[in-house]
Structure formats: structure tokens, C-alpha cells
Amino acid sequence: MSSNIAQNYPYSSESEAARAATVVGILSGNTSLASTVKAESIGLPDEERWWVWKCPTRACPGLLHAAGMAVNAHAVYTLCDTCSRTYLR
């Protein structure tokens, strides 16, 4: 059984305020991505800091930021700040 839920280590961490601002920035100009995130994730629990991961997309220098909890998996739903792809962590 394959999955896109990563088994890798976090790259860094960021504050809740920085995470929220980054996610809003990523979604603000992309209504189709915002719709996808809304359909595939639910809210995040209250935390002061969130992990950040390196984007696994080949040649993408971006970082993955927590956007919610996945609806159908026990994983964090993440967005890349460069290529705007979604991943489960």
C-alpha cells in the first residue's frame, strides 16, 4: 500500500503566527488551491510552534508549511511556499 505521507525529519520550525501568515499568503492568489485545502483538511490544534519540511518536489527550493490536519489520514496537511503543491506529513 503506497502513500504520500512522508517518513522524513522536519527541516525547521516556525511560530504559529509565521505559519498562519505564510499559508494565507500562499492561498490568497490561488482560489482553486484554497478550495482543495478546504476540502481535504480540517483545522489545526492549538500549538505555539509548527514543524517545517523541505519540499520533496525535484528542483523545488521551497518549504512545506502546516495548513491543517488531513481529513482522510492521520497526518499534517502541508503546502509548499514555492511550488504550491500539497503533501501529507
Secondary structure, 3 states (H helix, E strand, C coil): CCCCECCCCCCEEEEHHHHHHHHHHHHHCCHHHHHHHHHHEECCCCCCEEEEEECCCCCCCCEEEEEEEECCCCCEEEEECCCCCEEEC
